Amino acid sequence: MKGDIEKLVVYSKIDMSGMFNLGFGDKIGLKGDFDDQAVTNNGDSLKVMATVAATLYPFTESFPDASVFVKGSTVSRTRLYRMAITNNLDLIGTDFEIYGLKNYVWEELTIGIDYEAFLVVRKKPEEK
């Protein structure tokens, strides 16, 4: 156990279409930098991922038309994102559309498929 590790979630605009990258990792210093390669092994990764996912709510309230691109810095971290999404799909799916990237094609998320990345879009009130 390494104790409390301060984490940072950063949304960075990718392009003019309103797509943002969700970056996340251990906070470094005071300037808002983070290390997305750090391994803390505190045994709370799913809890941390649920907290990261919760940041989608205030972000998409501020940017309701944003698409959020999510991909781990490694294959195993992308798998961790998939596990976190799958474990919370009932909750997340009520408010967000979730797509997986497979062979350069975005498709609606299907449980059990190893995707290369994810795209999360806030549902409009009339879509819920």
Backbone atoms as SQL, in Angstrom:
CREATE TABLE atoms (id INTEGER PRIMARY KEY, chain TEXT, resi INTEGER, resn TEXT, atom TEXT, x REAL, y REAL, z REAL);
INSERT INTO atoms VALUES
  (1, 'A', 1, 'MET', 'N', 0.834, -1.186, 0.000),
  (2, 'A', 1, 'MET', 'CA', 0.000, 0.000, 0.000),
  (3, 'A', 1, 'MET', 'C', 0.874, 1.244, 0.000),
  (4, 'A', 2, 'LYS', 'N', 0.482, 2.209, -0.795),
  (5, 'A', 2, 'LYS', 'CA', 1.252, 3.430, -0.897),
  (6, 'A', 2, 'LYS', 'C', 0.554, 4.616, -0.254),
  (7, 'A', 3, 'GLY', 'N', -0.582, 4.397, 0.383),
  (8, 'A', 3, 'GLY', 'CA', -1.307, 5.493, 1.011),
  (9, 'A', 3, 'GLY', 'C', -2.088, 6.294, -0.009),
  (10, 'A', 4, 'ASP', 'N', -2.435, 7.525, 0.364),
  (11, 'A', 4, 'ASP', 'CA', -3.210, 8.381, -0.522),
  (12, 'A', 4, 'ASP', 'C', -2.330, 8.935, -1.631),
  (13, 'A', 5, 'ILE', 'N', -2.777, 8.759, -2.851),
  (14, 'A', 5, 'ILE', 'CA', -2.082, 9.288, -4.025),
  (15, 'A', 5, 'ILE', 'C', -3.041, 10.254, -4.701),
  (16, 'A', 6, 'GLU', 'N', -2.606, 11.495, -4.885),
  (17, 'A', 6, 'GLU', 'CA', -3.467, 12.477, -5.535),
  (18, 'A', 6, 'GLU', 'C', -3.517, 12.198, -7.036),
  (19, 'A', 7, 'LYS', 'N', -4.719, 12.105, -7.565),
  (20, 'A', 7, 'LYS', 'CA', -4.946, 11.838, -8.983),
  (21, 'A', 7, 'LYS', 'C', -5.418, 13.107, -9.668),
  (22, 'A', 8, 'LEU', 'N', -5.294, 13.121, -10.982),
  (23, 'A', 8, 'LEU', 'CA', -5.729, 14.266, -11.757),
  (24, 'A', 8, 'LEU', 'C', -6.438, 13.769, -13.008),
  (25, 'A', 9, 'VAL', 'N', -7.580, 14.354, -13.321),
  (26, 'A', 9, 'VAL', 'CA', -8.322, 14.062, -14.546),
  (27, 'A', 9, 'VAL', 'C', -8.305, 15.345, -15.373),
  (28, 'A', 10, 'VAL', 'N', -7.881, 15.216, -16.640),
  (29, 'A', 10, 'VAL', 'CA', -7.768, 16.373, -17.521),
  (30, 'A', 10, 'VAL', 'C', -8.495, 16.078, -18.824),
  (31, 'A', 11, 'TYR', 'N', -9.356, 16.999, -19.241),
  (32, 'A', 11, 'TYR', 'CA', -10.035, 16.909, -20.531),
  (33, 'A', 11, 'TYR', 'C', -9.340, 17.877, -21.480),
  (34, 'A', 12, 'SER', 'N', -8.810, 17.355, -22.593),
  (35, 'A', 12, 'SER', 'CA', -8.099, 18.175, -23.566),
  (36, 'A', 12, 'SER', 'C', -8.822, 18.119, -24.905),
  (37, 'A', 13, 'LYS', 'N', -9.059, 19.281, -25.489),
  (38, 'A', 13, 'LYS', 'CA', -9.737, 19.319, -26.778),
  (39, 'A', 13, 'LYS', 'C', -8.820, 18.716, -27.841),
  (40, 'A', 14, 'ILE', 'N', -9.376, 17.790, -28.633),
  (41, 'A', 14, 'ILE', 'CA', -8.600, 17.115, -29.667),
  (42, 'A', 14, 'ILE', 'C', -8.709, 17.853, -30.991),
  (43, 'A', 15, 'ASP', 'N', -9.917, 18.239, -31.365),
  (44, 'A', 15, 'ASP', 'CA', -10.130, 18.878, -32.657),
  (45, 'A', 15, 'ASP', 'C', -11.341, 19.795, -32.601),
  (46, 'A', 16, 'MET', 'N', -11.655, 20.380, -33.716),
  (47, 'A', 16, 'MET', 'CA', -12.748, 21.352, -33.775),
  (48, 'A', 16, 'MET', 'C', -14.132, 20.702, -33.733),
  (49, 'A', 17, 'SER', 'N', -14.211, 19.388, -33.834),
  (50, 'A', 17, 'SER', 'CA', -15.515, 18.728, -33.853),
  (51, 'A', 17, 'SER', 'C', -16.131, 18.578, -32.463),
  (52, 'A', 18, 'GLY', 'N', -15.435, 19.042, -31.449),
  (53, 'A', 18, 'GLY', 'CA', -15.966, 18.926, -30.094),
  (54, 'A', 18, 'GLY', 'C', -15.547, 17.651, -29.395),
  (55, 'A', 19, 'MET', 'N', -14.489, 16.996, -29.896),
  (56, 'A', 19, 'MET', 'CA', -13.986, 15.784, -29.250),
  (57, 'A', 19, 'MET', 'C', -12.892, 16.166, -28.255),
  (58, 'A', 20, 'PHE', 'N', -12.988, 15.549, -27.076),
  (59, 'A', 20, 'PHE', 'CA', -12.012, 15.785, -26.016),
  (60, 'A', 20, 'PHE', 'C', -11.392, 14.463, -25.602),
  (61, 'A', 21, 'ASN', 'N', -10.126, 14.509, -25.230),
  (62, 'A', 21, 'ASN', 'CA', -9.441, 13.343, -24.687),
  (63, 'A', 21, 'ASN', 'C', -9.533, 13.399, -23.165),
  (64, 'A', 22, 'LEU', 'N', -9.863, 12.269, -22.547),
  (65, 'A', 22, 'LEU', 'CA', -9.856, 12.176, -21.096),
  (66, 'A', 22, 'LEU', 'C', -8.493, 11.633, -20.690),
  (67, 'A', 23, 'GLY', 'N', -7.711, 12.465, -20.026),
  (68, 'A', 23, 'GLY', 'CA', -6.405, 12.060, -19.501),
  (69, 'A', 23, 'GLY', 'C', -6.496, 11.924, -18.000),
  (70, 'A', 24, 'PHE', 'N', -5.741, 10.965, -17.462),
  (71, 'A', 24, 'PHE', 'CA', -5.863, 10.677, -16.040),
  (72, 'A', 24, 'PHE', 'C', -4.572, 10.040, -15.534),
  (73, 'A', 25, 'GLY', 'N', -4.172, 10.391, -14.318),
  (74, 'A', 25, 'GLY', 'CA', -2.989, 9.771, -13.727),
  (75, 'A', 25, 'GLY', 'C', -2.652, 10.388, -12.387),
  (76, 'A', 26, 'ASP', 'N', -1.487, 9.988, -11.871),
  (77, 'A', 26, 'ASP', 'CA', -1.000, 10.515, -10.595),
  (78, 'A', 26, 'ASP', 'C', -0.523, 11.954, -10.802),
  (79, 'A', 27, 'LYS', 'N', -0.970, 12.847, -9.928),
  (80, 'A', 27, 'LYS', 'CA', -0.582, 14.250, -10.022),
  (81, 'A', 27, 'LYS', 'C', 0.908, 14.402, -9.747),
  (82, 'A', 28, 'ILE', 'N', 1.538, 15.272, -10.547),
  (83, 'A', 28, 'ILE', 'CA', 2.963, 15.570, -10.379),
  (84, 'A', 28, 'ILE', 'C', 3.107, 17.065, -10.129),
  (85, 'A', 29, 'GLY', 'N', 3.700, 17.426, -9.027),
  (86, 'A', 29, 'GLY', 'CA', 3.976, 18.831, -8.752),
  (87, 'A', 29, 'GLY', 'C', 2.730, 19.684, -8.604),
  (88, 'A', 30, 'LEU', 'N', 2.912, 20.981, -8.833),
  (89, 'A', 30, 'LEU', 'CA', 1.846, 21.940, -8.605),
  (90, 'A', 30, 'LEU', 'C', 1.279, 22.530, -9.896),
  (91, 'A', 31, 'LYS', 'N', 1.810, 22.153, -11.047),
  (92, 'A', 31, 'LYS', 'CA', 1.425, 22.790, -12.309),
  (93, 'A', 31, 'LYS', 'C', 0.310, 22.077, -13.056),
  (94, 'A', 32, 'GLY', 'N', -0.270, 21.052, -12.486),
  (95, 'A', 32, 'GLY', 'CA', -1.350, 20.348, -13.179),
  (96, 'A', 32, 'GLY', 'C', -0.866, 19.243, -14.101),
  (97, 'A', 33, 'ASP', 'N', 0.387, 18.829, -13.943),
  (98, 'A', 33, 'ASP', 'CA', 0.904, 17.714, -14.725),
  (99, 'A', 33, 'ASP', 'C', 0.512, 16.407, -14.053),
  (100, 'A', 34, 'PHE', 'N', 0.478, 15.326, -14.849),
  (101, 'A', 34, 'PHE', 'CA', 0.171, 14.018, -14.286),
  (102, 'A', 34, 'PHE', 'C', 0.940, 12.941, -15.020),
  (103, 'A', 35, 'ASP', 'N', 1.110, 11.814, -14.354),
  (104, 'A', 35, 'ASP', 'CA', 1.818, 10.659, -14.900),
  (105, 'A', 35, 'ASP', 'C', 0.807, 9.563, -15.180),
  (106, 'A', 36, 'ASP', 'N', 0.526, 9.322, -16.470),
  (107, 'A', 36, 'ASP', 'CA', -0.460, 8.294, -16.812),
  (108, 'A', 36, 'ASP', 'C', 0.170, 6.911, -16.956),
  (109, 'A', 37, 'GLN', 'N', 1.437, 6.793, -16.569),
  (110, 'A', 37, 'GLN', 'CA', 2.125, 5.506, -16.583),
  (111, 'A', 37, 'GLN', 'C', 2.348, 4.959, -15.169),
  (112, 'A', 38, 'ALA', 'N', 2.061, 5.757, -14.149),
  (113, 'A', 38, 'ALA', 'CA', 2.319, 5.359, -12.767),
  (114, 'A', 38, 'ALA', 'C', 1.467, 4.155, -12.365),
  (115, 'A', 39, 'VAL', 'N', 2.070, 3.276, -11.569),
  (116, 'A', 39, 'VAL', 'CA', 1.371, 2.106, -11.033),
  (117, 'A', 39, 'VAL', 'C', 1.421, 2.225, -9.518),
  (118, 'A', 40, 'THR', 'N', 0.249, 2.406, -8.889),
  (119, 'A', 40, 'THR', 'CA', 0.225, 2.586, -7.436),
  (120, 'A', 40, 'THR', 'C', -0.147, 1.312, -6.691),
  (121, 'A', 41, 'ASN', 'N', -0.862, 0.401, -7.330),
  (122, 'A', 41, 'ASN', 'CA', -1.216, -0.894, -6.731),
  (123, 'A', 41, 'ASN', 'C', -1.828, -0.783, -5.341),
  (124, 'A', 42, 'ASN', 'N', -2.763, 0.149, -5.167),
  (125, 'A', 42, 'ASN', 'CA', -3.446, 0.280, -3.884),
  (126, 'A', 42, 'ASN', 'C', -4.660, -0.639, -3.778),
  (127, 'A', 43, 'GLY', 'N', -4.975, -1.369, -4.843),
  (128, 'A', 43, 'GLY', 'CA', -6.097, -2.291, -4.813),
  (129, 'A', 43, 'GLY', 'C', -7.454, -1.631, -4.942),
  (130, 'A', 44, 'ASP', 'N', -7.462, -0.374, -5.347),
  (131, 'A', 44, 'ASP', 'CA', -8.725, 0.354, -5.443),
  (132, 'A', 44, 'ASP', 'C', -8.980, 0.864, -6.856),
  (133, 'A', 45, 'SER', 'N', -8.463, 0.165, -7.851),
  (134, 'A', 45, 'SER', 'CA', -8.534, 0.669, -9.223),
  (135, 'A', 45, 'SER', 'C', -9.962, 0.851, -9.725),
  (136, 'A', 46, 'LEU', 'N', -10.873, -0.068, -9.393),
  (137, 'A', 46, 'LEU', 'CA', -12.255, 0.098, -9.855),
  (138, 'A', 46, 'LEU', 'C', -12.930, 1.278, -9.170),
  (139, 'A', 47, 'LYS', 'N', -12.601, 1.516, -7.910),
  (140, 'A', 47, 'LYS', 'CA', -13.135, 2.681, -7.203),
  (141, 'A', 47, 'LYS', 'C', -12.590, 3.970, -7.830),
  (142, 'A', 48, 'VAL', 'N', -11.313, 3.970, -8.148),
  (143, 'A', 48, 'VAL', 'CA', -10.704, 5.135, -8.792),
  (144, 'A', 48, 'VAL', 'C', -11.347, 5.370, -10.156),
  (145, 'A', 49, 'MET', 'N', -11.546, 4.302, -10.924),
  (146, 'A', 49, 'MET', 'CA', -12.158, 4.428, -12.252),
  (147, 'A', 49, 'MET', 'C', -13.595, 4.960, -12.155),
  (148, 'A', 50, 'ALA', 'N', -14.326, 4.534, -11.134),
  (149, 'A', 50, 'ALA', 'CA', -15.689, 5.044, -10.933),
  (150, 'A', 50, 'ALA', 'C', -15.648, 6.541, -10.631),
  (151, 'A', 51, 'THR', 'N', -14.654, 6.972, -9.885),
  (152, 'A', 51, 'THR', 'CA', -14.499, 8.393, -9.577),
  (153, 'A', 51, 'THR', 'C', -14.149, 9.179, -10.839),
  (154, 'A', 52, 'VAL', 'N', -13.265, 8.620, -11.657),
  (155, 'A', 52, 'VAL', 'CA', -12.916, 9.259, -12.929),
  (156, 'A', 52, 'VAL', 'C', -14.165, 9.370, -13.805),
  (157, 'A', 53, 'ALA', 'N', -14.930, 8.291, -13.893),
  (158, 'A', 53, 'ALA', 'CA', -16.161, 8.303, -14.695),
  (159, 'A', 53, 'ALA', 'C', -17.134, 9.361, -14.192),
  (160, 'A', 54, 'ALA', 'N', -17.182, 9.569, -12.889),
  (161, 'A', 54, 'ALA', 'CA', -18.097, 10.558, -12.314),
  (162, 'A', 54, 'ALA', 'C', -17.771, 11.977, -12.799),
  (163, 'A', 55, 'THR', 'N', -16.520, 12.221, -13.204),
  (164, 'A', 55, 'THR', 'CA', -16.157, 13.552, -13.710),
  (165, 'A', 55, 'THR', 'C', -16.823, 13.847, -15.052),
  (166, 'A', 56, 'LEU', 'N', -17.322, 12.806, -15.719),
  (167, 'A', 56, 'LEU', 'CA', -18.023, 13.018, -16.993),
  (168, 'A', 56, 'LEU', 'C', -19.281, 13.862, -16.808),
  (169, 'A', 57, 'TYR', 'N', -19.929, 13.738, -15.647),
  (170, 'A', 57, 'TYR', 'CA', -21.166, 14.477, -15.418),
  (171, 'A', 57, 'TYR', 'C', -20.947, 15.993, -15.419),
  (172, 'A', 58, 'PRO', 'N', -20.081, 16.522, -14.572),
  (173, 'A', 58, 'PRO', 'CA', -19.901, 17.981, -14.607),
  (174, 'A', 58, 'PRO', 'C', -19.263, 18.457, -15.919),
  (175, 'A', 59, 'PHE', 'N', -18.378, 17.635, -16.499),
  (176, 'A', 59, 'PHE', 'CA', -17.756, 18.040, -17.762),
  (177, 'A', 59, 'PHE', 'C', -18.801, 18.179, -18.863),
  (178, 'A', 60, 'THR', 'N', -19.664, 17.172, -18.992),
  (179, 'A', 60, 'THR', 'CA', -20.664, 17.223, -20.065),
  (180, 'A', 60, 'THR', 'C', -21.829, 18.170, -19.750),
  (181, 'A', 61, 'GLU', 'N', -21.954, 18.578, -18.501),
  (182, 'A', 61, 'GLU', 'CA', -22.909, 19.648, -18.200),
  (183, 'A', 61, 'GLU', 'C', -22.378, 20.968, -18.751),
  (184, 'A', 62, 'SER', 'N', -21.065, 21.159, -18.649),
  (185, 'A', 62, 'SER', 'CA', -20.443, 22.373, -19.187),
  (186, 'A', 62, 'SER', 'C', -20.303, 22.313, -20.707),
  (187, 'A', 63, 'PHE', 'N', -20.085, 21.107, -21.245),
  (188, 'A', 63, 'PHE', 'CA', -19.901, 20.907, -22.686),
  (189, 'A', 63, 'PHE', 'C', -20.855, 19.807, -23.156),
  (190, 'A', 64, 'PRO', 'N', -22.149, 20.103, -23.251),
  (191, 'A', 64, 'PRO', 'CA', -23.146, 19.056, -23.526),
  (192, 'A', 64, 'PRO', 'C', -22.998, 18.372, -24.889),
  (193, 'A', 65, 'ASP', 'N', -22.350, 19.018, -25.847),
  (194, 'A', 65, 'ASP', 'CA', -22.184, 18.422, -27.174),
  (195, 'A', 65, 'ASP', 'C', -20.829, 17.738, -27.350),
  (196, 'A', 66, 'ALA', 'N', -20.056, 17.650, -26.288),
  (197, 'A', 66, 'ALA', 'CA', -18.725, 17.052, -26.366),
  (198, 'A', 66, 'ALA', 'C', -18.799, 15.536, -26.528),
  (199, 'A', 67, 'SER', 'N', -17.829, 15.011, -27.259),
  (200, 'A', 67, 'SER', 'CA', -17.574, 13.572, -27.309),
  (201, 'A', 67, 'SER', 'C', -16.269, 13.366, -26.556),
  (202, 'A', 68, 'VAL', 'N', -16.239, 12.382, -25.668),
  (203, 'A', 68, 'VAL', 'CA', -15.051, 12.159, -24.843),
  (204, 'A', 68, 'VAL', 'C', -14.369, 10.875, -25.287),
  (205, 'A', 69, 'PHE', 'N', -13.128, 11.007, -25.739),
  (206, 'A', 69, 'PHE', 'CA', -12.305, 9.892, -26.200),
  (207, 'A', 69, 'PHE', 'C', -11.542, 9.340, -25.000),
  (208, 'A', 70, 'VAL', 'N', -11.615, 8.020, -24.820),
  (209, 'A', 70, 'VAL', 'CA', -10.963, 7.377, -23.679),
  (210, 'A', 70, 'VAL', 'C', -10.137, 6.202, -24.180),
  (211, 'A', 71, 'LYS', 'N', -8.839, 6.262, -23.902),
  (212, 'A', 71, 'LYS', 'CA', -7.941, 5.155, -24.249),
  (213, 'A', 71, 'LYS', 'C', -6.828, 5.139, -23.218),
  (214, 'A', 72, 'GLY', 'N', -6.529, 3.957, -22.710),
  (215, 'A', 72, 'GLY', 'CA', -5.464, 3.838, -21.733),
  (216, 'A', 72, 'GLY', 'C', -4.102, 4.053, -22.369),
  (217, 'A', 73, 'SER', 'N', -3.121, 4.386, -21.551),
  (218, 'A', 73, 'SER', 'CA', -1.761, 4.585, -22.049),
  (219, 'A', 73, 'SER', 'C', -1.098, 3.258, -22.410),
  (220, 'A', 74, 'THR', 'N', -1.719, 2.155, -21.990),
  (221, 'A', 74, 'THR', 'CA', -1.255, 0.820, -22.349),
  (222, 'A', 74, 'THR', 'C', -2.480, -0.045, -22.654),
  (223, 'A', 75, 'VAL', 'N', -2.266, -1.202, -23.258),
  (224, 'A', 75, 'VAL', 'CA', -3.364, -2.122, -23.537),
  (225, 'A', 75, 'VAL', 'C', -4.046, -2.554, -22.245),
  (226, 'A', 76, 'SER', 'N', -3.271, -2.816, -21.201),
  (227, 'A', 76, 'SER', 'CA', -3.866, -3.263, -19.938),
  (228, 'A', 76, 'SER', 'C', -4.686, -2.151, -19.289),
  (229, 'A', 77, 'ARG', 'N', -4.291, -0.920, -19.466),
  (230, 'A', 77, 'ARG', 'CA', -5.078, 0.191, -18.906),
  (231, 'A', 77, 'ARG', 'C', -6.364, 0.396, -19.696),
  (232, 'A', 78, 'THR', 'N', -6.311, 0.181, -20.999),
  (233, 'A', 78, 'THR', 'CA', -7.541, 0.246, -21.789),
  (234, 'A', 78, 'THR', 'C', -8.490, -0.861, -21.349),
  (235, 'A', 79, 'ARG', 'N', -7.953, -2.029, -21.047),
  (236, 'A', 79, 'ARG', 'CA', -8.777, -3.131, -20.539),
  (237, 'A', 79, 'ARG', 'C', -9.385, -2.751, -19.188),
  (238, 'A', 80, 'LEU', 'N', -8.634, -2.054, -18.359),
  (239, 'A', 80, 'LEU', 'CA', -9.151, -1.582, -17.068),
  (240, 'A', 80, 'LEU', 'C', -10.314, -0.610, -17.281),
  (241, 'A', 81, 'TYR', 'N', -10.193, 0.286, -18.264),
  (242, 'A', 81, 'TYR', 'CA', -11.306, 1.176, -18.592),
  (243, 'A', 81, 'TYR', 'C', -12.525, 0.365, -19.016),
  (244, 'A', 82, 'ARG', 'N', -12.302, -0.665, -19.849),
  (245, 'A', 82, 'ARG', 'CA', -13.421, -1.506, -20.294),
  (246, 'A', 82, 'ARG', 'C', -14.099, -2.168, -19.104),
  (247, 'A', 83, 'MET', 'N', -13.316, -2.688, -18.162),
  (248, 'A', 83, 'MET', 'CA', -13.878, -3.330, -16.974),
  (249, 'A', 83, 'MET', 'C', -14.681, -2.316, -16.154),
  (250, 'A', 84, 'ALA', 'N', -14.155, -1.120, -15.999),
  (251, 'A', 84, 'ALA', 'CA', -14.853, -0.097, -15.216),
  (252, 'A', 84, 'ALA', 'C', -16.158, 0.304, -15.902),
  (253, 'A', 85, 'ILE', 'N', -16.123, 0.451, -17.219),
  (254, 'A', 85, 'ILE', 'CA', -17.342, 0.793, -17.954),
  (255, 'A', 85, 'ILE', 'C', -18.357, -0.325, -17.819),
  (256, 'A', 86, 'THR', 'N', -17.906, -1.560, -18.028),
  (257, 'A', 86, 'THR', 'CA', -18.796, -2.715, -17.954),
  (258, 'A', 86, 'THR', 'C', -19.418, -2.854, -16.566),
  (259, 'A', 87, 'ASN', 'N', -18.610, -2.682, -15.517),
  (260, 'A', 87, 'ASN', 'CA', -19.111, -2.816, -14.147),
  (261, 'A', 87, 'ASN', 'C', -20.127, -1.741, -13.781),
  (262, 'A', 88, 'ASN', 'N', -20.088, -0.612, -14.470),
  (263, 'A', 88, 'ASN', 'CA', -20.983, 0.508, -14.155),
  (264, 'A', 88, 'ASN', 'C', -21.927, 0.824, -15.315),
  (265, 'A', 89, 'LEU', 'N', -22.085, -0.113, -16.243),
  (266, 'A', 89, 'LEU', 'CA', -22.855, 0.140, -17.460),
  (267, 'A', 89, 'LEU', 'C', -24.309, 0.488, -17.180),
  (268, 'A', 90, 'ASP', 'N', -24.935, -0.154, -16.208),
  (269, 'A', 90, 'ASP', 'CA', -26.332, 0.153, -15.886),
  (270, 'A', 90, 'ASP', 'C', -26.497, 1.618, -15.505),
  (271, 'A', 91, 'LEU', 'N', -25.561, 2.127, -14.730),
  (272, 'A', 91, 'LEU', 'CA', -25.622, 3.523, -14.297),
  (273, 'A', 91, 'LEU', 'C', -25.211, 4.461, -15.428),
  (274, 'A', 92, 'ILE', 'N', -24.062, 4.194, -16.033),
  (275, 'A', 92, 'ILE', 'CA', -23.534, 5.068, -17.082),
  (276, 'A', 92, 'ILE', 'C', -24.467, 5.104, -18.288),
  (277, 'A', 93, 'GLY', 'N', -24.999, 3.946, -18.663),
  (278, 'A', 93, 'GLY', 'CA', -25.829, 3.830, -19.856),
  (279, 'A', 93, 'GLY', 'C', -27.118, 4.621, -19.813),
  (280, 'A', 94, 'THR', 'N', -27.564, 5.001, -18.631),
  (281, 'A', 94, 'THR', 'CA', -28.788, 5.807, -18.556),
  (282, 'A', 94, 'THR', 'C', -28.547, 7.241, -19.022),
  (283, 'A', 95, 'ASP', 'N', -27.318, 7.715, -18.879),
  (284, 'A', 95, 'ASP', 'CA', -27.014, 9.110, -19.202),
  (285, 'A', 95, 'ASP', 'C', -26.066, 9.292, -20.386),
  (286, 'A', 96, 'PHE', 'N', -25.371, 8.218, -20.762),
  (287, 'A', 96, 'PHE', 'CA', -24.352, 8.335, -21.809),
  (288, 'A', 96, 'PHE', 'C', -24.496, 7.240, -22.856),
  (289, 'A', 97, 'GLU', 'N', -24.184, 7.598, -24.099),
  (290, 'A', 97, 'GLU', 'CA', -24.005, 6.623, -25.160),
  (291, 'A', 97, 'GLU', 'C', -22.531, 6.250, -25.139),
  (292, 'A', 98, 'ILE', 'N', -22.236, 4.957, -25.243),
  (293, 'A', 98, 'ILE', 'CA', -20.850, 4.504, -25.170),
  (294, 'A', 98, 'ILE', 'C', -20.544, 3.669, -26.407),
  (295, 'A', 99, 'TYR', 'N', -19.445, 4.024, -27.057),
  (296, 'A', 99, 'TYR', 'CA', -19.019, 3.337, -28.267),
  (297, 'A', 99, 'TYR', 'C', -17.624, 2.769, -28.054),
  (298, 'A', 100, 'GLY', 'N', -17.353, 1.675, -28.728),
  (299, 'A', 100, 'GLY', 'CA', -16.030, 1.067, -28.701),
  (300, 'A', 100, 'GLY', 'C', -15.409, 1.130, -30.081),
  (301, 'A', 101, 'LEU', 'N', -14.097, 1.307, -30.128),
  (302, 'A', 101, 'LEU', 'CA', -13.364, 1.347, -31.394),
  (303, 'A', 101, 'LEU', 'C', -12.764, -0.023, -31.655),
  (304, 'A', 102, 'LYS', 'N', -13.151, -0.606, -32.770),
  (305, 'A', 102, 'LYS', 'CA', -12.650, -1.929, -33.159),
  (306, 'A', 102, 'LYS', 'C', -12.338, -1.893, -34.641),
  (307, 'A', 103, 'ASN', 'N', -11.083, -2.151, -34.992),
  (308, 'A', 103, 'ASN', 'CA', -10.658, -2.154, -36.403),
  (309, 'A', 103, 'ASN', 'C', -11.023, -0.847, -37.109),
  (310, 'A', 104, 'TYR', 'N', -10.751, 0.264, -36.447),
  (311, 'A', 104, 'TYR', 'CA', -10.960, 1.616, -36.989),
  (312, 'A', 104, 'TYR', 'C', -12.424, 1.996, -37.172),
  (313, 'A', 105, 'VAL', 'N', -13.334, 1.271, -36.546),
  (314, 'A', 105, 'VAL', 'CA', -14.762, 1.551, -36.675),
  (315, 'A', 105, 'VAL', 'C', -15.365, 1.703, -35.277),
  (316, 'A', 106, 'TRP', 'N', -16.137, 2.788, -35.082),
  (317, 'A', 106, 'TRP', 'CA', -16.864, 2.980, -33.832),
  (318, 'A', 106, 'TRP', 'C', -18.154, 2.175, -33.895),
  (319, 'A', 107, 'GLU', 'N', -18.434, 1.421, -32.834),
  (320, 'A', 107, 'GLU', 'CA', -19.676, 0.655, -32.749),
  (321, 'A', 107, 'GLU', 'C', -20.231, 0.795, -31.339),
  (322, 'A', 108, 'GLU', 'N', -21.540, 0.569, -31.203),
  (323, 'A', 108, 'GLU', 'CA', -22.113, 0.583, -29.863),
  (324, 'A', 108, 'GLU', 'C', -21.401, -0.445, -29.009),
  (325, 'A', 109, 'LEU', 'N', -21.141, -0.076, -27.770),
  (326, 'A', 109, 'LEU', 'CA', -20.414, -0.963, -26.860),
  (327, 'A', 109, 'LEU', 'C', -21.137, -2.296, -26.697),
  (328, 'A', 110, 'THR', 'N', -20.384, -3.369, -26.843),
  (329, 'A', 110, 'THR', 'CA', -20.875, -4.716, -26.586),
  (330, 'A', 110, 'THR', 'C', -19.997, -5.312, -25.497),
  (331, 'A', 111, 'ILE', 'N', -20.613, -5.787, -24.443),
  (332, 'A', 111, 'ILE', 'CA', -19.861, -6.372, -23.327),
  (333, 'A', 111, 'ILE', 'C', -19.083, -7.588, -23.824),
  (334, 'A', 112, 'GLY', 'N', -17.838, -7.686, -23.373),
  (335, 'A', 112, 'GLY', 'CA', -17.000, -8.834, -23.691),
  (336, 'A', 112, 'GLY', 'C', -16.061, -8.631, -24.866),
  (337, 'A', 113, 'ILE', 'N', -16.164, -7.513, -25.563),
  (338, 'A', 113, 'ILE', 'CA', -15.282, -7.242, -26.696),
  (339, 'A', 113, 'ILE', 'C', -14.131, -6.362, -26.228),
  (340, 'A', 114, 'ASP', 'N', -12.920, -6.710, -26.640),
  (341, 'A', 114, 'ASP', 'CA', -11.743, -5.895, -26.326),
  (342, 'A', 114, 'ASP', 'C', -11.643, -4.773, -27.347),
  (343, 'A', 115, 'TYR', 'N', -11.963, -3.579, -26.922),
  (344, 'A', 115, 'TYR', 'CA', -11.907, -2.423, -27.804),
  (345, 'A', 115, 'TYR', 'C', -10.558, -1.724, -27.680),
  (346, 'A', 116, 'GLU', 'N', -10.219, -0.984, -28.723),
  (347, 'A', 116, 'GLU', 'CA', -8.964, -0.232, -28.749),
  (348, 'A', 116, 'GLU', 'C', -9.098, 1.102, -28.029),
  (349, 'A', 117, 'ALA', 'N', -10.321, 1.620, -27.950),
  (350, 'A', 117, 'ALA', 'CA', -10.609, 2.898, -27.290),
  (351, 'A', 117, 'ALA', 'C', -12.120, 2.999, -27.106),
  (352, 'A', 118, 'PHE', 'N', -12.544, 4.053, -26.420),
  (353, 'A', 118, 'PHE', 'CA', -13.965, 4.267, -26.157),
  (354, 'A', 118, 'PHE', 'C', -14.324, 5.711, -26.458),
  (355, 'A', 119, 'LEU', 'N', -15.582, 5.916, -26.795),
  (356, 'A', 119, 'LEU', 'CA', -16.114, 7.250, -27.024),
  (357, 'A', 119, 'LEU', 'C', -17.384, 7.367, -26.195),
  (358, 'A', 120, 'VAL', 'N', -17.460, 8.422, -25.411),
  (359, 'A', 120, 'VAL', 'CA', -18.597, 8.621, -24.510),
  (360, 'A', 120, 'VAL', 'C', -19.277, 9.936, -24.882),
  (361, 'A', 121, 'VAL', 'N', -20.598, 9.869, -25.062),
  (362, 'A', 121, 'VAL', 'CA', -21.379, 11.038, -25.459),
  (363, 'A', 121, 'VAL', 'C', -22.585, 11.148, -24.535),
  (364, 'A', 122, 'ARG', 'N', -22.813, 12.321, -23.998),
  (365, 'A', 122, 'ARG', 'CA', -23.949, 12.547, -23.110),
  (366, 'A', 122, 'ARG', 'C', -25.249, 12.477, -23.904),
  (367, 'A', 123, 'LYS', 'N', -26.206, 11.700, -23.421),
  (368, 'A', 123, 'LYS', 'CA', -27.512, 11.617, -24.076),
  (369, 'A', 123, 'LYS', 'C', -28.246, 12.934, -23.879),
  (370, 'A', 124, 'LYS', 'N', -28.979, 13.319, -24.893),
  (371, 'A', 124, 'LYS', 'CA', -29.847, 14.492, -24.795),
  (372, 'A', 124, 'LYS', 'C', -31.051, 14.114, -23.937),
  (373, 'A', 125, 'PRO', 'N', -31.664, 15.064, -23.255),
  (374, 'A', 125, 'PRO', 'CA', -32.817, 14.730, -22.385),
  (375, 'A', 125, 'PRO', 'C', -33.908, 13.941, -23.107),
  (376, 'A', 126, 'GLU', 'N', -34.147, 14.218, -24.371),
  (377, 'A', 126, 'GLU', 'CA', -35.190, 13.513, -25.093),
  (378, 'A', 126, 'GLU', 'C', -34.793, 12.079, -25.468),
  (379, 'A', 127, 'GLU', 'N', -33.510, 11.721, -25.330),
  (380, 'A', 127, 'GLU', 'CA', -33.030, 10.377, -25.658),
  (381, 'A', 127, 'GLU', 'C', -33.070, 9.433, -24.476),
  (382, 'A', 128, 'LYS', 'N', -33.292, 9.949, -23.283),
  (383, 'A', 128, 'LYS', 'CA', -33.250, 9.117, -22.073),
  (384, 'A', 128, 'LYS', 'C', -34.521, 8.316, -21.920);
